[in-house]
């Protein structure tokens, strides 16, 4: 299967010298891989995965893509955009109630022409059941649907981040750490597969209950044998829960914005950068080590998170 090209690669790799010095690192220690600048649909890491999953859908002669996610899912937004680009219908099954005021990613879901189904307070089992029912309904109408899992993550789509690892090898002669948000696991799994487990530092975002198990299963399937190496995963940045803003993330959002002019989202990249800051402060990441922060996108989600909007507004003077 040949992946379906949805963006222009390679994404930029930039230094963050002012922020590096502010954190106590050398000016050339800290870099940022700009996977927020992937172009399609507002950008983000899911596009690398969708190049593989959309190719699968087309290979299976599907005319509709169905996927699932949280209300402000970046993956759902980019699936809708990919479907628009490729001429595929997209249906999104989302956790939560239909909002009275549409914000953030949901605005773009509709703009890209996706059909939204709201499930209320649904767990994984309910999401799976609703998806199967919808696929059956479409099949009865003679419509072939292709399901893309939560976060766009599968052993096949994770090869999108093996591609990213190869880009990093071309862009840097060496690196010590790649810091990445750990959600559904595919981005970290692909980077580990491409760079080695010792180079990749995942920061758990609270998107799943079993992040290490998920990454290990993906890697085992990717390499077709049990993955036995140690994974580097930071677990202390979730706070009171997946959807809630933490003080550590507030600091991370403000620092990277005010020192480098870069915006992160409060759930994924914000937590990942908060984890990077904590790793510098506890000595896991040290001065003189070349560290790359993977910016996996999510800017529209910033504008769909009331707590974050309130915090950012409080900084205006």
BELZI-V413854 format. One record per residue. N is the residue number from 1. SS is DSSP state (hx for helix, st for strand, lp for the rest). PSI is psi in degrees with one decimal (* if undefined). Layout:
N,SS,PSI
N,SS,PSI
This chain:
1,lp,130.3
2,lp,130.4
3,lp,156.2
4,lp,117.6
5,lp,122.1
6,lp,-3.8
7,lp,-177.8
8,lp,122.3
9,lp,152.3
10,lp,152.7
11,lp,153.1
12,lp,152.7
13,st,121.5
14,st,151.3
15,st,154.5
16,lp,71.9
17,hx,-39.7
18,hx,-43.5
19,hx,-37.5
20,hx,-48.5
21,hx,-40.3
22,hx,-30.5
23,lp,-3.6
24,lp,14.0
25,lp,171.5
26,lp,154.8
27,lp,-30.4
28,lp,15.5
29,lp,-30.0
30,st,125.3
31,st,160.7
32,st,127.1
33,st,117.0
34,st,66.6
35,lp,3.7
36,lp,-12.8
37,lp,39.5
38,lp,0.5
39,lp,-67.7
40,hx,129.6
41,hx,25.7
42,hx,-1.7
43,lp,164.5
44,st,167.5
45,lp,-22.7
46,hx,-19.9
47,hx,-38.1
48,hx,-40.0
49,hx,-41.6
50,hx,-24.8
51,hx,-32.0
52,hx,-45.3
53,hx,-35.3
54,hx,-35.2
55,hx,-39.5
56,hx,-44.6
57,hx,-45.0
58,hx,-38.1
59,hx,-33.7
60,lp,6.7
61,lp,32.0
62,lp,149.9
63,lp,-8.5
64,st,138.8
65,st,136.1
66,st,134.4
67,st,171.9
68,st,161.8
69,st,179.7
70,lp,168.7
71,lp,-40.9
72,lp,35.7
73,lp,122.2
74,hx,-37.6
75,hx,-42.8
76,hx,-45.6
77,hx,-47.0
78,hx,-27.4
79,hx,-42.1
80,hx,-41.8
81,hx,-42.3
82,hx,-40.7
83,hx,-41.8
84,hx,-42.7
85,hx,-35.8
86,hx,-1.4
87,lp,28.8
88,lp,138.5
89,st,146.3
90,st,131.8
91,st,132.3
92,st,124.8
93,st,110.5
94,st,142.8
95,lp,136.2
96,st,175.8
97,lp,149.9
98,lp,123.4
99,lp,145.5
100,lp,-30.0
101,lp,114.7
102,lp,128.5
103,lp,163.0
104,lp,-134.9
105,hx,-32.0
106,hx,-34.3
107,hx,-45.5
108,hx,-33.7
109,hx,-48.8
110,hx,-40.3
111,hx,-36.2
112,lp,-4.2
113,lp,12.7
114,lp,150.5
115,st,126.5
116,st,137.9
117,st,122.4
118,st,128.0
119,lp,-4.5
120,st,-149.8
121,lp,86.3
122,lp,140.4
123,lp,-176.6
124,hx,-39.5
125,hx,-41.9
126,hx,-38.6
127,hx,-46.0
128,hx,-44.4
129,hx,-45.1
130,hx,-37.3
131,hx,-47.1
132,hx,-42.2
133,hx,-42.2
134,hx,-39.9
135,hx,-39.7
136,hx,-41.4
137,hx,-45.3
138,hx,-41.2
139,hx,-39.2
140,hx,-23.0
141,lp,3.0
142,lp,18.6
143,lp,125.5
144,lp,119.3
145,st,147.8
146,st,128.2
147,st,129.5
148,st,124.3
149,lp,169.4
150,hx,129.9
151,hx,4.3
152,hx,17.6
153,lp,126.8
154,lp,170.9
155,lp,-28.6
156,lp,-47.8
157,lp,-26.9
158,lp,-19.6
159,hx,-14.3
160,hx,-30.8
161,hx,-8.4
162,hx,-39.6
163,hx,-43.0
164,hx,-40.4
165,hx,-39.5
166,hx,-36.9
167,hx,-45.3
168,hx,-38.5
169,hx,-33.9
170,hx,-32.6
171,hx,-25.2
172,lp,140.5
173,lp,-29.0
174,lp,159.7
175,lp,154.3
176,lp,-36.3
177,st,138.7
178,st,118.2
179,st,129.3
180,st,143.6
181,st,135.6
182,st,104.4
183,lp,-98.2
184,lp,-6.8
185,lp,-15.8
186,hx,-37.9
187,hx,-47.4
188,hx,-42.8
189,hx,-44.2
190,hx,-41.5
191,hx,-41.3
192,hx,-44.3
193,hx,-38.1
194,hx,-28.9
195,hx,-20.9
196,lp,144.7
197,hx,-29.1
198,hx,-16.4
199,hx,-18.5
200,st,128.6
201,st,102.9
202,st,140.1
203,st,114.5
204,st,130.9
205,lp,-5.6
206,lp,6.3
207,lp,-29.5
208,lp,162.1
209,lp,-19.4
210,lp,60.9
211,hx,-42.7
212,hx,-41.8
213,hx,-44.3
214,hx,-45.3
215,hx,-42.7
216,hx,-42.1
217,hx,-42.2
218,hx,-45.8
219,hx,-38.6
220,hx,-41.1
221,hx,-37.3
222,hx,-41.3
223,hx,0.1
224,lp,32.1
225,lp,159.6
226,lp,131.3
227,lp,121.5
228,lp,-6.2
229,lp,161.2
230,lp,137.4
231,lp,145.1
232,st,103.4
233,st,127.3
234,st,129.1
235,lp,4.4
236,lp,18.3
237,lp,9.4
238,lp,-31.8
239,lp,-136.7
240,lp,-3.3
241,lp,163.1
242,lp,-45.8
243,lp,2.7
244,lp,141.3
245,lp,136.7
246,lp,161.9
247,hx,-36.9
248,hx,-39.5
249,hx,-38.3
250,hx,-47.2
251,hx,-44.5
252,hx,-45.1
253,hx,-44.7
254,hx,-42.4
255,hx,-50.7
256,hx,-30.5
257,hx,-44.2
258,hx,-20.6
259,hx,-26.8
260,hx,-3.3
261,lp,28.6
262,lp,138.5
263,lp,131.9
264,lp,164.6
265,lp,161.4
266,lp,-14.7
267,lp,-46.0
268,lp,-72.1
269,hx,-32.8
270,hx,-44.8
271,hx,-38.5
272,hx,-42.4
273,hx,-32.4
274,hx,-37.9
275,hx,-37.1
276,hx,-45.3
277,hx,-45.8
278,hx,-36.9
279,hx,-34.9
280,hx,-43.6
281,hx,-29.2
282,lp,4.2
283,lp,2.3
284,lp,-39.6
285,lp,125.3
286,lp,158.5
287,lp,134.8
288,lp,-8.3
289,lp,133.7
290,lp,118.7
291,st,128.7
292,st,126.8
293,st,123.0
294,st,111.4
295,st,103.6
296,lp,11.9
297,st,-156.3
298,lp,12.3
299,hx,-43.4
300,hx,-31.6
301,hx,-26.1
302,hx,-39.9
303,lp,4.0
304,lp,13.9
305,lp,98.8
306,hx,-39.8
307,hx,-41.7
308,hx,-40.8
309,hx,-40.2
310,hx,-43.5
311,hx,-48.6
312,hx,-37.6
313,hx,-32.5
314,hx,-18.7
315,lp,-15.5
316,lp,131.2
317,lp,*
